[in-house]
Amino acid sequence: TFLLVFTVVALLAQSATAAQLADHISAKFQDSTLAPVPLSTVSSTPELWDFLQHTLLTNLYADRELDPSSSVGEGSNTLRPLDRANRLLGSVQLRQARVAPNVGCQLSTLFEQFEVTCYAQYQAGFSEATERFGRDSRFAHSDFGTVYSGNLATYSSGGYHVVLAQNTTEALSQLTQLRADGFLDQASRALFIDFNTWNSNTNEYAVNRIVFEMAPTGVVLPQFRSLVLQKGFVVIGGSGTMVEWVVFVGEVILCFFILSYLAEEASELTVSRWSYVKDGWNIMDWCNLILLIVSFSYRANVYVQMTGTTLGEEEMSDPTAYTDLQGLAEAIEVSRLVNAFNALLIWAKVVKYIGFFPYIRMLVQTVESAARVFVVFLVVFACSFIGFALAFNVGFGDQFWDSSTFARTGIFLARAFLGDAEVLLLYRAQPLFAGVLVLLFIVCIYCLMLNVFFAVMAHAFFEVAYERRQEEKQGKVHEEDWRQEMLLKTLAKGRDTVVKQLNIGPTLRRMAPGLYSRLFAPLPDRSSAVSTALVAEDARQGKRRRRRKSVASGAATDTDTEYSMSGSPDGDSPQDCAGVIRAVEHMAGRLLGRIQAIGFEVTSEMREAYDVLLGLKVAVDVLSDRLDQIADEQVNIFDA
């Protein structure tokens, strides 16, 4: 029930129009056919001003000037239209993050005689500037906004705010004045352009943010983000549609499920303690519950913040107002991302409850058997990967952005591992060094580590298969076998009930007797078969014990009779011979069993050796192909 409710709620909460709306707003500023100065082309401060004066104003103000009657509210600029379906909700806000001069940086003694001011990298609370600046100190710092984590730094919620005018001419004049007053200079480290739009057809809100990060080197890094708010995420029941109410009721049901599961897991933990912790499924349960709590906490926080507030109400009365919805949109986005991991964990746990299927049970047992060796493998793999990441970072960190930091280098190598990175750029910069590093990376990670991983899993699989065969020979019964039998009997009973109610048995038997015999053949009673096997095994063990006793007593009696009556070893009776024969048969049976066990082990080892050799052959072939490819690339480069 929990799985069904969670899946239904997750699917109904999705909206295909949300992605379309985000892409549509993004295209207005990044598509070269719609933007006079595309966002991706901005790499300096002058280009940034061109983007503001041409692309931003053109896409946010042009339609209102062309069609004044399309605004909501006569004689006002309320809800300025961006196009036929989307309208600007309120005003556009600019927020700048700056650094203080000569804080966190130090000039060389060589330049002490020059009056040079340095501006360091942005660090919130350390190098962040809060003093007034500009002509007549007109720009003041205020703590209004949200924290933003960018490519270069994490920026605080404060900054220097400017709200653009509603009229195109006034907004253009305002931007020109800001440029003349030095609003953006050497101390600027980030510029945030925040605005909200509303789609009248889908009743969705797009919370948009354009970010320009300014590195101390003078480079400008642009970004665009559009988070779509559905009304059901901020208001209980949303717009009152059936789907929105179903989602809300489903979330309430899930909260009750979470509370009951928390009590159940806590009870099991207090009873079982260490054995409970050692079960990996229980750890997965706790991870799932914690993530669910985090997700619903974010959702509840959004509901609380929006209590007594109506989206767009302030903007309708005051077109120059700006409502900061960035925090709400980010909270909902985090909740969705956490729920994405929840969906993965919840559906992965389904394997726990369908483990009565033979192959699934063997798969789970294989993973459990390989767990310890796999942990060791992960440690070795992590050490190797960290070493390569550090090597690429040190060797190419000053030349390529993707390897400028250790974290970015790790992501770059992960992409290279998946074949999504261009390593030829590294080779062009440092042919010898890059060639050696890339070759070592391919040999160690692709050829060695991957084959070790396959060998670990293959070894664990063969061990599990061998143990299962031994248990089947000994007649051992697992709990999963009983569960499978009970499920099959329940399904058979349900099938018989349906057939009886619909009365399709006689018709099917007359029209398709073969299919009827297959569908309605009685299930074998596994419990009686297993019990019979166990009884037979006990009987064989008892017969063996009696044989051993008979052989021992018969040998002692034969010795006494032999030397007391005849005084010769030739006085063996037929009964004594029969006892010796039984003993020999017993020993031969045990020896044959031992030989069979050794045969199984030898076969398993030979299979493992064969798989390892096969993997090595494949690795050698891949390495040879890769070496040939590298040689061809080098020849082409030298020829060019």
N, C-alpha and C positions, 0 to 999 in steps of 0.2 A: 504493500500500500504506500509506504513512504517513497519507494522508488517511482511508482506511478505518479504520485502527487508532485514530486520534485520535477520529474520530466515534463509533465503537463504545464506546470507553472513556468519552467525555464523556456519552453517553446512558445507559450502564449505571450511571454514578456518581450520576445524579440519582435523587431519591426524592420521589414525590408525598406520601408520608406525612410527610416532614420539614416541608413547608410547612403541612400540616394541623395538625401538632403545635405549631408556632410560633404559628399563629393561635389555636389552642385555649388555650394558656397566656396569650397576650396578652389574649384576651377576658375572662379571669377578673379582670383589673385595669382594663380599659378599657370593657367593656360595662356600660351602666347597669343592665341587668337582672341582672347577676351581681355587680357591685361596688356596695356601699352608697355609697361615695364614689369615683366614677370618676376615673381618673388625669388625664383631660383637664380636670377641674374644679378641680384644685389650682393655686392661684395665689398662695398666701401660706403663711407658716410655720404658723399655726394649722390651716389646711386640710391641710397636710402631716401634722401629728400625727393629725388625724382619719383620714386615709388609712391611716396605719400601724396605728392601734388598731382600726379597723373593717374596712377592705378587706383589708389584708395578712394580719392574723391570721385573719380569717374564711375566706379562700381557701386558706391554707396549713395551718391547724390544725383546721378545723371537722370534716372527715370523720373524722379520727382520734378525735376525742372522741365522735362519734356511733357509730363502729364500731371499737372497740378491737381486735377480733379480726382485722381486715383487715391489720394490719401484719405484716411479715416478721420472724420472731423472736419467740418467746413471751416475754411479760413485759417487752418493751422497746419503745422508740419508733423502732426501726430501720426505715428506709424508710417514713416516714409517708405514707399515701395522700392525694393531692389529690382523686382521683376513682377511678373503677373501673380505669383503665388507667395513670394517672400517679402516681408516688410521689416524695416529697421525698428527695433524696439528700444526707444530712448535715444541717447546720444552715444558718441564714440569717445572713449577715454584713452588718453596717452599716459603711460607711467614710465618714468625713467629711474634706473638704478645707477648710482654713481659711486666713485671711490674718492677718498680724501687724498690730497697731494702729499707726497713724501711719507706715506704710511705703508709699511710692508715692503719698501724698496730702498735701495741704497746706491748712491752714485759712486763711481770709482774716483779715487783720489786724483786721477789724471784730469778730471773735469771739474774739480772744486772751484777753479777760478772763473768758470762760466756759470751764469745764472740759468740753470736747467732744473725743471721740475719733473719728477717722475711720478707715474701713476701705476700702482701695482695691480695684480689680479684681484677680482672682487672676492671678498670674504665677509659674509654677513656678521655684523657685530664687531669686526676688527678694522678692515679697511673701508667699510661702508661709510659714505658721506651723508651727513644729516644737516649741514649748515646751508644757509641760503646762498644762492648764486645767481648769475645773470645780471643784466642791466638793471641798476637800482635794486639789486637783490630781490627781484620780483618772484623768483621761483622758491617756494618753501617746501620743506619735507613734511610728509604726513604718513601715518600708519594706517593706510586704507588699501587693502588688496589681499592677495593670497600668495603663499609661498610657491615658488616655481623652481623645479629642478631642471636645469638646462644642460647643454653639452659642456660648458665651460665652468659653471658654478651653480650653486643653489642660492637663489635670490630670496630675500626676506619679503614680507608682505608690504613693507613701507616703500616710499619713493616720492618722486616729484610728479604731481598729477596735473594734467591739462585736459579740459573737456572741449571738444571741437564744437563749433557753432553749427546750427541746423541748416543754414543757408550756404549754398555752394560758394558764392562770392565771398561771404564772410569767412568761411572755413579756409579758403585759399589764401585770403589776406592774413588770417591767423597763422597759418603754416609759414608764410613768407616772413612774418614778424618773428616767429619763433626761430627761424633760421638766422635772421639778422641779429637776434639777441643772444645767439650762441647756446641754444638749448641743448644741442649735441656738440660735445667737444672731446678733448683727450680724456677727461675724467669719466665720460659715459661708458658704461659697461653693458647695459641692456635697455632696450626700449620695448615696452609692451603696448600693443594696440588691442583693446578689448571692446567688443560690441556684441550685442544680442540681436537675433532675428527671430521672427515668428512666421510660421507657415500657416496660412489661413485655411488650407485644404486638409491638412493632417492634424492641425492643432498641436504641432510640435515646436519646441524652442531650440534654436541652435546657439550655443554659447561658444563664441569664436574668440580666438586669441592669435595675433600675429606677433612673433617674437624676433627681435634682432639682437643677437649677442655680439658684443664688440670686444675682441681680444686685445690684450695690451700691444700686440704686434700691429694692430690697425685693421685686421681682417674682420669682416662682418659676416656672421653666420645666421641666415634667416630660417625661420620655422613657421609652420601654420598648424593650428589645431582647432578642430570643430567637434564639440561634444553635444550630442542631441539629447535634450530632455523631453521625455514623454510625460504627459501630465499625470499618468498613473504612478510615476515614480516620486512625485513631490506632493500629491494630494491623494488622500484616501478615496479610493473609488474612481480617481481620474475624472474623466468627463461623464461618467455614469453609464458607460457601455457595459454590455454583458461580459465581454472578455476582461475588462479591467477589474470588474468585481470578482470574477472567477480567480484572477491572479491574486487579488488581495486576500480572499478567503483561503486560497491555497497556501499563501504565506503564513497565515494564522495557524492553519493546521500543521504546517511544518514546524512552527515554533513549539506546539504541543508535543510533536514527535521528538524534537530535540530535548525537551525537558525529560520526557520519559526515558530516552536513551541515556541521558546523563545519569539519571538515578540507577538505571540497570547496570551501566558500566562501572559506576562507583561501587555498587554492591558487589559485583564480581571481583573488583580489585581488592576490596577489604577481605573477601573470603579466600581467594586464591593467591593473592600477593605475587610472589616471585614467578610462579608458573604462569600467572596472567600476563606479566610483563614480557615473558619470553615468547609469547605468541605474537607473531607479526601481524595477524589480523586485528588483534586488539589495539596495537599501535596505530594501525590504519584507521580504526574506528575513532580513536581520540583525535587524530589529525583531522578527520572529516568533521567531527563535532566542533572542534575549535574553529575551523574555517567557516562553518555554518554560522556560528555565533558571531564571528567577525563580520560576515556579510550582512546578517540581519541587524547588527548594531549600527552599521553605516546607514542602512535603510531607515531604521527607527530614528536616527539622529536627523536625517533629512525631513522626515515627517514632523518632528518636533520643531525644527527651525522654521518650517513653512506654516506652522499653526497660526491662524489669524492673519495670514498674508496671502494676497492674490497676485499671481504673476501678471505683470503689465499694468496693474492698477495705478501705480505712481507715474508711470510713463504716459498713461492716457491723460492724466491731469497736468503733467509738466513734461513737455517734450524734451527739455534739456536735462532731465534726470537720467541717472545711470544706476542700475541695480546690479551689483556684483554677484553674478550667479556662478562664478568660477568654482567657488568652494563646493557648492551643491553638485555641480556637474562632475567634479573630480571625485566626490564621495560616492556618487552613483556609479561612476566608472570603476572605482576600486571594488565596489560591491559586485559588479558584473564579472570582473576579472577573478575575484576570489571564488565566485560561483562556478566559473569555468573549471577551476581545479576541483571543486566539489563534484561536478558532474563526472569528471574523470575518476575520482576516488570511489564514488557511489557505484558507478557501473563496473569498476574493477572488482568491487566486493561481491558482485553477482557470482563470480567464479567460486567464491566460498560456499555458496548455497546450491550450486549445480555440480559439486564435486563428485557426485555419484556416477557421472559418466566416466567410463574407463580412461579415455584419453585425457580428459581434463584433469582427472586425479593424478595421472602420471605426470602431466605437465607441472602441476603444483608441487608434487613430490620432487621433481627434477630441480625446480627452482630452490626448494628448501634444501636439497642435498648439496647444491652448488653454492649456497649462501656464504659459507665461511671462506671457501676458496675465492669466491667472487669479491668479497670484501678486500682480500689481499690483492687481487687483481686491480681493483679500483685504486688502491693506495699506490701501486706501481704505476698505473696509468696516469694518475694525478701528478705524481712526481715527474714523470716524463713530460707530460703536457706543460706543467709549470716551467720546467727547464727550457722547453722550446719557446714558450711565450716570453720568458725573460730574455732569451737569446735574440729573438726577433725584435723585441722592444729596445734592447741596447744597440743592436746593429742598425735598425732602420727607424728608430723613434724620432730622429731629427730630420727625416726626409719625407715621411708619409703620415697622414693624419690617422689612418687606421691602426698604426703602430706607435702612436705618440704617447700612449699610456699603457700600463700593464693590462688594465681591464679591456681597453679597446683591442690590444694585441691578442688577448685570449679570445675575444669574439671573432676577430679576423681568422685565427687558426681554426676555431670551431666551424666557421663558414668554409674555410679551405678543406676541412675534413669532410664536409658535405658537398664539396665541389662547387661552392657558390662564391669563391674569392678569386681575384685576378692576381696570381703570384708572378706573372710575367713582368709587372711593374718593378717588383723587387729585383728581378734578374737583370733588368735593364740598368738599374741604378748600381748594383754591385754584382757583376756576373759570377765571379768566382765564389765569393762568400755566400751569395743567395743560392747559387747552384748547390753548394755543399749542404747548406741548411735545409733546403727543400728536399734534397735527396735523403738526408738523414731522417727528416720528418716522415717521408713516404715509407722508408724501410722500417722505422721503429713503430710508427702509429698504424699505418695501413697493413704492412706485411706481418709484423711481429705481434703487436697487441691484439689486433682483430683475430688472428689465428689462435692466439692463446685463449681468447674469450670463447671462440668456437670449440676449442679443445676442452675447456672447462665444462661447458654445457653438454658436449657429447659424452664426456666421461661420467658426468652425473646422470645422464639419461640411461646409459648402459648399466650403471650401478642399480638404478631404480628398477629397470627392466629385469635384471638378474634376480633381485630380491623378490620381485613380484612372482617370478616363475618358481622360486624356491618355496614361497609361501603357498602358492597354489598346489604344489606337490605335497606339502605337508597338511593341506586341508584347512588352513587358517582362514577365518572369516573376519572381515573388517566391518566396521559400522557402516561404511559407505555402501557395502554390498546389501546389508539389510535395508538401508534407505532406498536403494535402487529397486529392490524387490517390492517394498511397500508402495513406492510410486507407481511401478508398473501395474501392481494389483489394483491400485486406486483408479488409474487410467482405464484399465480393463473393465472395472465395475461401472465407471461412468459411460464407457462405450456401450456396454451391454444395456444400460438404462436407456440411452438415447435410441439404440436400435429397437428395443422393446416398445418404446413409446411411439416411434415412427413406423414400426412394423416393416422394416426393410430387409430383415433377415431372410425370410422365405424367397422374396424376389431376387435378392442378390445370390442366394444359393442356387436358384434355378437358372439365372442368367449367366453368372460367373462363378462356378463352383470352385475354381482354383483360387480366385481372390477371396472367396468366402472362407476357405480352409486356412488361408494365410492370416486373415484378420481375426478369425474367431477360434483359432487353435488354442487349447488350454495352455497357460503359462507353466513352465516347469517349476516345481517347488524346490527352490534352491536350499531352503532350510533343511528339508528332509534329505536332500542329496549330501549336503555338508555333514549332517548328523551321521548318515550312513558311512561317509568317509572317515569320520572321527572314530566311530565304533569299530570299523575294520582296522584302523591303525592301532587302536588299543588291543584288539585281538591279536594282531601280529606281534606287538610288543610283548604281550603275555606269553604267546607261544615261544618267542625267542628266549624269554627268561626261563621257562620250563625246560627248553632244550639244554640251556647252559647247566641247570641243576642236574638234569638227567645225565649229561656227559660227565660231569664231575663225580657223581655218585657211582656211575657205571665204571669209570676208570679205577676208582679206589677198590671196588668189589672185585674187579677182574684181577687186580694185582694180588690181592690176598688169596683168592682162589687158585690163581695160577701157581703160586709158590708153595701153597700149603697142601694142595691135593695132588697136583701132577709134578710140581717142582720143575716145570718146564714152561717156557713162554709160548708153547704151541697150543695151549688149551683155551683159545678164544672161542667164545660162544657166538651164535648168530646175533643175539641181542647186543653184544659188545660191538660187533662190526657195524650194526645199524646206528648205534650211538656215535661212533666215530664218523660215519658218513654224514649224520646230521650236523655234527660239529663242523666238519669241513664245509658243508653247504652253507652253514651260518657265516663262517669266516669268509667264504667266497662272496656271499651276498654283501657283506659289509665292505669288502675290498672293491667289489663292483660299484657300490654306491660312492665310495671315495674316488674311484677313477672317473665316474661321471661328473662329480663335483669339480674335480680338477679339469676335466674336459670343458665344462662350462666356463671356468675361469680363464683357461687358455684361449678359448674362443672369444671371450670378451676382450681380453688383452690384445688379441690379434686384430679384432675389429677396431679397437682404439688406435693401434699402431697404423692400421690401414688408413683411418680417417686423418690421423696426423700427417702421414706421408702424402695423402691426397691434398690436404691443405697446404703443405709445403710446396707441392708441385704447382698448385694454383698460384701461390704467392710468388714463386720463381717466374712463372709465366707472366704475371702482372708486372713484376719488376723488370723483366726483360723488355716487355712492350713499352713500359714507361721510359726505360733507358734509351730504347730506339727512338721514341718520340722526342726526348730531350736532345739526343744527338742530331735528329733532323732539324729541330728548332735552332740549334746552334749553327748548323750548316747554313740554314736559311738566313740567319742573322748575319753571319760572316759574309755570305754572298751579297746581301743587301748593302 
